[in-house]
Amino acid sequence: MEHLPVLLDKVMEYLELIAQPEVIVDATLGLGGYSERILSRYSNTMILGIDQDTRALQEAQERLAGFNGRILFHHGNFRDLKSIAGTHKLFADAVVMDLGVSNMQLVDETRGFSYMKEGPLDMRMDQISQDAITPTAAEVVNSSSEKELEDIFRIYGEERYARLISRGIVEYRKKKGPIDTTAQLVRSIRESLPQPVQRKMGKHPARRIFQALRIFVNRELESLEEGLKGSIHICKKGGMIIVISYHSLEDRIIKTQFREWKAEKLGEILTKKPVKPTEQEIEQNYKARSAKLRVFRKAS
C-alpha cells in the first residue's frame, strides 16, 4: 500500500523554524508518514499521534515501532484535541493536520469511500466508537428527503446538479429499493443525469456526491473548526499550526480562523497565500493535486 505524505518537504521546512521541537502533535496520524519523517529528523522530539481510524492507528504503530518510547498513540478525533492533549499533560511546539482521506481507506472497498470500487455504503472514519451515534452513508441516503439530500450535496459537495441528483436518488429508491452499496449509488447518480450533462462535468459524476456524504457522515467541517480552536490552546508560545486541506470548504474555515487569530493578536500567518504542491509532486502523487498548506505561528 503506497503512502506518500502530501507536501511533506514543505511541512518540514516550516518545522525547521522551531529551534528544538520537544513535542509535536500529529493530529491526523493516518499511516504515520509525517511522523516518521519528523522522528527521523529530530532525535529528541516526542510525538502524540491521533487518529479516529482504528486500522490506520494499527498500521501506524507497526510502521513506527522503531521509534518506540518517542511516540504516543491515541485513538480519537482531533476535534477533541484540547482534552486529548490534557489527558497526556502536554503542550505542543507544533500541531500538524492533514485533512485528506488516506489511500488505505480508498482502496478498501469495505469502507465505502470510493466510487470506483463496489462495497457497502459506509463512509464512517471511525467504525468502532461511532457505531451507536453516527449513521452510515447508506442510512443518510435512504432516510433523507429529496430536499435534505439536495442540501447535503450542495453545501458539502458544492454540486451544481444537486437537485437533479437528489431527485434521481429518491426515484431510484422508489423503484428499486434501498441504496446499500457504492455501486448502487453511482448507478442512481448516472441515471439522474443526462449524458450531455455528464460529459460536461468532465470528471466522474459521483465525485462530489461521495465527498459530500463523507463530510456529512463524519462531521468533518465541525471537527475541523473544533480542532483548530483546540490547537491554539495546546500550542506553546511560538508554536505552529500546520494544516493541509483538499477542498475549498476546509480551506475557507482555516483561512478565516487564522485571520481571526491574527486580528486578536494571537500570532502571525506565515503563509500569505496557501502553499501548493509542485507539478513534480503531483506527477508522483495525484492525490496532492488539490492540496493547500497554511501555517499559523503563535505569538512568543
N, C-alpha and C positions, 0 to 999 in steps of 0.2 A: 504494500500500500504506500504509494508515493506521498510524501508530506513535505511541501515546500512553504515555509512561513512567508507571508507576503510582506514586502518592504523591510525585510529583516535587517539589511545593512543600514538603512535609514534609521530604524529604531536604535541600533547600536550607536550610530553617530550621535544621536541625542543623549543617550545614556552616558556617553563619554564626557559630557559636560558636567556630570556629577563626579566629584573628585574620587571618593572611595565609597561607593554604594554598599551599605551594610544589609539593607533589606529591600527587596523588590517584590511587588505583588503581581503575579501573572494571573489576572482576574478571569481570563478565559483560556485556561491552560491547554485545552484541546489535546493534541498528541505530544505536546511538550517541545515543539520546535524552537520557540523563542527562549524558553527556559534553558534548553540545552546549550544554546549559544551563550547566554548570559553567564551560566555557571562555568562554562569553559573559559570565558574571558576573564571573569573575576573570581579569584581563588578564595576570597574571604566573604563573598556575598551569599546571603541566605535568601531563598525564595519561598513565598507562600503561593502555592498553585491551587486555583479554584476552578472547578468545573461542575456543571449540573448533570453532565452525561456520564453515567457510571462506567460504561465501556471505555470511553475516551480516557477517563481517570485511570483505569486499569492499564490501558496501553501506555499512558504517560509514565506510570510507576515502573513498568518494565523498561521503558526507554531510558529513564533517568536513574536506574538502580545504581549506577556507578557513582552517583553524587549523594549517596545515602548519608543522611545527617545534615545536609545543607538545603534540603527542600521539604516543606510540609505540604501534604496533600489534603485538600478539604473538598468534600462533596457538598456543593451548594450553588446558589445563584448569585452572581455578582451584584444583583440588586441589594443583597444583604451585606455588602462589603464592610460597612461600618461595624456591624455586630460580629462578623466573622473575624475581622482584624482584632476586635476587642477580646474575642474568645482566646486568641493566640497571644494577646498582650503585646502587640507590635504596632509600630508606625513605619511608614514606607518612605524610602528615598525616591521611589518611582512606582507608579501603577501603570501596567501595560494591559490594554484591551484590544483584542482582535475580534470584531463582531461577525466574522464570516462563518458560514457552515463548513465543516471540515469535509475533506474527501471521504473520510471513513463513513460519515453519515450519509453522504450522497451515493456511495457505491453499495451500501447495504439496503437492498430492496425491502427488507422487513421494516425499515424506519419510515418509509413513505415520503421521503423528501424530494425524490427525483421524478420528474415527469417522463424520463427516458427509460425507467425501469418499472415493471409491474410488481406491486406489493400492496399490503394493507395500507389504507389511507390514515396513517397515524400522525406523524409530524411532531410528536412531543419530544423535546430535547431531553427531558427527564422522564423516563418511563417508569420510574420506581416511586419516588416520594410524591410525584404529582398525580399518581393514578386516581386518587379519590376526588381530586378537585379540578383537574384540567381535562376538558373534553378533547377527544381526538379530532383531527381534521374531518374525519368521516361524520362524526356526531355534529359538528358545526354545519357541514354541507347538507346533511339530511334533516336537521331540525330547524334551520333558519328559514325565514320567509324570503321571498324574492327581493324585497326591499333591504332586508338585513344583509343578504349576500351581496347585493349591489354596493351597499355602503362599505363592506369589508374590502371588496375588490377595488373600489375607487379610492378609499382612504389609504389602505396599506399596500396596494399594488400599483396605485396610480394608473389603473387600467381604463383607457378611454372607451372601451367597449363593455364596461362593467354591466350595464343594463341588459344588453343583448345576451351576455354570457349567463347572468343570473337567471334571466327568463328561461334560457335554454336548459339550465340545470334543473329548474323546477319542473319543466315539461318532461325532461328525461326521467325524473323521479316518478312522475305520474304514470308514465308509460311502461317503464322498465323496473321500477322499484328502487330501493336504496342504492346509493353510490358508496361502495365499500372499499374499492381499490383505486390505485392511482390510474390504472388504465381506463377504468370506467369514467373517472373524472375527466381525463384527457379526451375521451370519446365524446362526452357530453359537451365539452368546450368546442371541439371541432364541429359538432353538429349544430352548435349555436351560431356559428359564424359563416357567412357566405364565402366561397372560395376567393373572390376578388379581395375581400377584407383580409383573409388570412395571408394572401400574397403581399398585400400592402403592409402588413405588420412586420414582415421581414424576418422576425425571429419566431421561435416556437410559440404558438398561441396560448399555451398553458403557462408560460414562464412567469408572468406577473401574477397569475391566479395562485400558483403554488407559493410564490413569495408572500402574497397577502395572507394566505391561510397559515403559513408557518409563523409569520409575525403575530397574527391574531391569537393563534393557539398558545404560543409561548409568552405572550405579553411582552414582546421584545422591546418595544419603544418605552413602555412604562419601566421595564427593568433597566434600560439604559439611563433614563432620567434619574432613577433612584441610585443606580450605581455611580453615576457621575457625582451626585451630591455626597455619597459616601466617600468617594475617592479624595475629595478636597479635605475631608475631616481627618483621614488617616495619613495624609501626606505630611512629612516633616517640612519645616521651613526650607525653602529652596528646592523642594522635591518636585518631580514632574509627573504629569498625567499624559500618557501617550495613547491615542485612540486611533484605530484603523476601522473605517466604515466602508460599506459597499453599496449603499444606495442613498438617494437624496433625503429620505425621511430621517435616517440616522444622522447624516452629516449636518442637517439643519439643527437638530437637537444639540449636537456637540458644539457647533459654531455659536449658537445662541447662548449656551451655558458658559462657554469660555468668555464671550463678550460681557455677560453679566458679572462674572468673577472679576474681569478687568475693571469694569465700572465701579465695583465695590472695593477696588484696590487690593484684591487678594493675591495679585500676581500679574504676570505678563503672558501674552500669547506669543509663542516662539515661531509659529507658522502663520505668516500674514495671509498666505494662500495655502490650501491643502497640498501636501506633497503627494505626487502621483508616481506610479512605477514607470520605469523606462520601457522603451519598446523591447529591449532585450529581455527584461524580466517577464514581460507579457508573453513573449515568444516561448520562454521556458515554463511559464505557469499562467495559463489562460485565465485562471481564477482571479489573477491580480488585476485584470483589465479595468475594473471599476473601482479599485481601492483608492481611498483618500486617507492620508495620515495628518492628524492635527495634534499639536503639543501645547500644553499649558504648564508654566512653571510658577509654583507658589512663591510668594514673596519671602525673602530671607528675614 
